[in-house]
Amino acid sequence: SQWLMLRKLESFVPDKQMFPKWNDRIKELSKLETLNFFAGVLKADMSVIRLLDADFTFLNQELAEFYGMSGVQGDDFVRVSLAGTPRSGLLTQASVLAVTSNPTRTSPVKRGRWILDNLLATPPPPPPPGVPELQEKGPLVGSMRQQLEQHRADPNCAGCHKLMDPLGFALENFDAIGLYREQEHGVPVDSS
């Protein structure tokens, strides 16, 4: 929990109107998915790479239904194949996606930084003083990609963001609570 920052799930409260499927039960189940998955990889003595590319996870019926998957019955967590789904490994689990999001939207910056910090052990330096953060609440002015392009135009910001942003954008098909999406507000998601 500490390494993957799952403890931050306790303070993650997404906007109820935007993400009505998220509740305390899903929060707890998503954490259990990640813990069961990690334990499964460890107990089977799999390569550490499986944490990223595993074509399986551990779900119970309620969490499987949250993800839109069928065929899982009961309250117990069981190994489930992810074949034919857009998911694989830790990075597409709701717990990780939620702790790297904001209450009203995803955050490519937080997601990219999480990968650098927790998986690659190469944290970026802290932002320079006086650099404003992206708008946290309300509708974005332009797309997230456009806002980050403007942010990267500042030479003080470009160095770190050129490392974080591409990693985070690769996960943009997953919303702030970890549900897969192809569109956001009627516009195709660009996860390139």
Salt bridges, closest charged atoms under 4 A:
ASP24 OD1 - LYS27 NZ 3.88
ASP53 OD1 - ARG50 NH1 3.54
ASP55 OD1 - ARG50 NH2 3.34
GLU62 OE1 - ARG25 NE 2.88
ASP117 OD2 - ARG113 NE 3.26
ASP165 OD2 - ARG152 NH1 2.57
ASP165 OD1 - HIS161 ND1 2.98
GLU172 OE1 - ARG181 NH2 3.41
GLU184 OE2 - ARG181 NH1 3.27
GLU184 OE2 - HIS185 NE2 3.88
ASP190 OD2 - ARG145 NE 3.31
